[in-house]
Amino acid sequence: MTKRSRVAFGLIAAAGAFLPMGVFATSASAASGTNIQINQNALIAATTCYTFVGAEDEDYCNEGLPMGASRTVALPPKATEVVIDLKIAHSGEWKDSIAVDTSKNHCIVVSGTLFDAWLKETDC
């Protein structure tokens, strides 16, 4: 067994030893009726992809949202976190990523240009 394998095995064994002690808390699921509002203010056609942690079978992307448009994304009840990835539509170039919890509604603004686009959480 290589040194790297022994270290990895030891870390896994140590983590497993703490599981029965309740050291690792589970996250709460999405609150009923929670959503994310995406407002697209960037000078690009934006594609936003959603990874619903805990409900990965419901992941999807919104393709080519034009400047000035908005979209509301309902959160699946099983989701514990949402990772939103931003890319420029049709180019495949990933520009930014943001993670939010599912305990409340969130508003996200897409800003920037073709050369520098980003996601930012704002007040709803």
BELQUI-V524120 format. One record per residue. RES is the residue in one small letter. SS is DSSP state (h for helix, s for strand, l for the rest). NEAR is the number of other ideal C-beta (glycine too) atoms within 10 Angstrom. D_LAST is the distance of its C-alpha to the last C-alpha in Angstrom with 1 decimal. Layout:
BEGIN
res=(RES & RES)
ss=(SS & SS)
near=(NEAR & NEAR)
d_last=(D_LAST & D_LAST)
END
This chain:
BEGIN
res=(m & t & k & r & s & r & v & a & f & g & l & i & a & a & a & g & a & f & l & p & m & g & v & f & a & t & s & a & s & a & a & s & g & t & n & i & q & i & n & q & n & a & l & i & a & a & t & t & c & y & t & f & v & g & a & e & d & e & d & y & c & n & e & g & l & p & m & g & a & s & r & t & v & a & l & p & p & k & a & t & e & v & v & i & d & l & k & i & a & h & s & g & e & w & k & d & s & i & a & v & d & t & s & k & n & h & c & i & v & v & s & g & t & l & f & d & a & w & l & k & e & t & d & c)
ss=(l & l & h & h & h & h & h & h & h & h & h & h & h & h & h & h & h & h & h & l & l & l & l & l & l & l & l & l & l & l & l & l & l & l & s & s & s & s & s & s & l & l & l & l & l & s & s & s & s & s & s & s & s & l & l & h & h & h & l & s & s & s & s & s & s & l & l & l & l & s & s & s & s & s & l & l & l & l & l & l & s & s & s & s & s & s & s & s & l & l & l & l & l & s & s & s & s & s & s & s & s & l & l & l & l & s & s & s & s & s & s & s & l & l & l & l & s & s & s & s & s & s & l & l)
near=(7 & 7 & 7 & 8 & 9 & 10 & 10 & 12 & 11 & 10 & 10 & 10 & 9 & 9 & 11 & 9 & 10 & 10 & 9 & 7 & 7 & 8 & 9 & 8 & 6 & 8 & 12 & 11 & 17 & 23 & 13 & 7 & 9 & 21 & 17 & 21 & 15 & 23 & 17 & 23 & 14 & 23 & 12 & 23 & 17 & 27 & 21 & 24 & 16 & 19 & 18 & 21 & 16 & 18 & 18 & 11 & 7 & 15 & 15 & 11 & 13 & 16 & 13 & 14 & 20 & 11 & 12 & 8 & 15 & 13 & 15 & 10 & 19 & 11 & 28 & 19 & 15 & 15 & 22 & 17 & 16 & 25 & 14 & 21 & 16 & 25 & 20 & 20 & 17 & 10 & 12 & 8 & 11 & 13 & 21 & 17 & 14 & 16 & 10 & 19 & 17 & 26 & 15 & 12 & 15 & 22 & 17 & 22 & 17 & 25 & 19 & 20 & 10 & 13 & 9 & 10 & 21 & 14 & 21 & 14 & 13 & 11 & 5 & 11)
d_last=(53.7 & 52.1 & 50.6 & 47.1 & 47.6 & 48.8 & 45.9 & 43.4 & 45.4 & 45.5 & 41.7 & 41.2 & 43.9 & 42.5 & 39.0 & 40.7 & 42.6 & 39.5 & 37.9 & 40.0 & 39.2 & 35.5 & 34.4 & 31.8 & 29.1 & 27.4 & 23.6 & 22.0 & 21.0 & 17.7 & 16.6 & 17.5 & 15.1 & 12.4 & 11.1 & 9.6 & 8.3 & 10.5 & 10.7 & 14.3 & 15.3 & 18.3 & 21.9 & 22.7 & 22.6 & 20.5 & 21.2 & 18.7 & 20.5 & 19.2 & 21.4 & 20.7 & 22.7 & 24.8 & 24.5 & 25.8 & 27.6 & 24.3 & 23.4 & 23.0 & 22.0 & 20.6 & 23.2 & 23.1 & 19.7 & 20.5 & 18.9 & 16.5 & 15.9 & 13.0 & 13.4 & 12.1 & 14.0 & 15.1 & 16.1 & 19.8 & 20.8 & 23.1 & 20.6 & 20.2 & 18.4 & 17.1 & 18.4 & 17.1 & 19.9 & 19.9 & 23.1 & 24.5 & 25.5 & 29.2 & 30.0 & 29.2 & 28.2 & 25.5 & 23.3 & 20.7 & 19.3 & 16.5 & 16.5 & 13.9 & 14.9 & 14.7 & 14.4 & 10.7 & 7.9 & 6.7 & 5.4 & 8.7 & 10.4 & 14.2 & 16.2 & 19.9 & 23.2 & 25.8 & 27.1 & 24.0 & 20.7 & 18.0 & 14.7 & 12.1 & 9.0 & 6.3 & 3.8 & 0.0)
END
